[in-house]
Amino acid sequence: MTGTLRGRSIVVALYAVIVGITGVVGAILGAFGPDDLTPVALFGLVDIQPTPLGLAVYGATTIGLILGVLLGLVAYVSRRVDAERAGEQS
């Protein structure tokens, strides 16, 4: 069980690092990118201005949601497979 917890914490840490890097890159793009950037629509609902904070929020939110959904699906499938294997061994 400790190997599983250690593996999960590594995945969560990697997820946080990727989302953080995306936010930093968005902030850098907003600060030093072209001056003629147009506003971006977050999920087609909210227009976000191309400021350093706006692009950091946009990048971190979109990548965080996309990776979060994928990690959630992987965790769900992993639990199902583990449950089926435990049922077969009984």
C-alpha positions in Angstrom: 0.0 0.0 0.0 2.8 2.4 0.7 4.1 2.0 -2.9 0.7 2.9 -4.2 0.5 6.0 -2.0 4.0 7.0 -2.9 3.1 6.6 -6.6 0.0 8.7 -6.2 1.8 11.4 -4.4 4.4 11.6 -7.2 1.6 11.8 -9.8 -0.1 14.6 -7.9 3.1 16.5 -7.4 3.9 16.1 -11.1 0.4 17.4 -11.9 0.9 20.4 -9.7 4.3 21.2 -11.3 2.9 21.0 -14.8 0.0 23.3 -13.9 2.4 25.7 -12.2 4.7 25.8 -15.2 1.8 26.4 -17.4 0.7 29.4 -15.3 4.3 30.8 -15.3 4.6 30.4 -19.1 1.2 32.2 -19.4 2.4 35.0 -17.2 5.6 35.3 -19.2 3.7 35.3 -22.5 1.4 38.0 -21.1 4.3 40.2 -19.9 6.7 39.8 -22.8 4.6 38.5 -25.7 3.3 40.5 -28.7 1.3 43.7 -27.9 -1.5 42.8 -30.3 -2.8 39.7 -28.4 -6.6 39.4 -28.4 -8.7 38.3 -25.4 -9.1 34.6 -25.0 -12.3 32.8 -24.0 -12.0 30.5 -21.1 -14.2 27.4 -22.1 -16.0 29.7 -24.5 -17.7 31.4 -21.5 -15.5 34.1 -20.0 -13.3 36.5 -22.0 -9.9 36.9 -20.3 -7.7 39.8 -21.2 -4.2 39.0 -22.4 -2.5 40.3 -19.2 0.1 38.3 -17.4 -2.4 37.3 -14.7 -5.1 36.6 -17.3 -2.9 34.3 -19.4 -1.6 32.6 -16.3 -5.1 31.9 -15.1 -6.1 30.7 -18.6 -3.2 28.4 -19.0 -3.3 26.9 -15.5 -7.1 26.5 -15.6 -7.3 24.8 -19.0 -4.3 22.5 -18.5 -5.4 21.8 -14.9 -8.9 20.8 -16.0 -7.8 18.7 -18.9 -5.1 16.8 -17.0 -7.4 16.5 -13.9 -10.1 14.8 -16.0 -7.5 12.5 -17.5 -6.0 11.6 -14.1 -9.5 11.1 -12.7 -10.3 8.6 -15.5 -7.0 6.8 -15.0 -7.7 6.5 -11.2 -11.2 5.3 -11.9 -10.0 2.6 -14.3 -7.2 1.6 -11.9 -9.7 1.1 -9.0 -12.0 -0.9 -11.2 -9.2 -3.2 -12.4 -7.9 -3.6 -8.9 -11.4 -4.5 -7.7 -11.8 -7.1 -10.5 -8.5 -8.7 -9.7 -9.3 -8.9 -6.0 -12.6 -10.5 -6.9 -10.9 -13.1 -9.1 -8.4 -14.0 -6.4 -11.1 -14.7 -3.8 
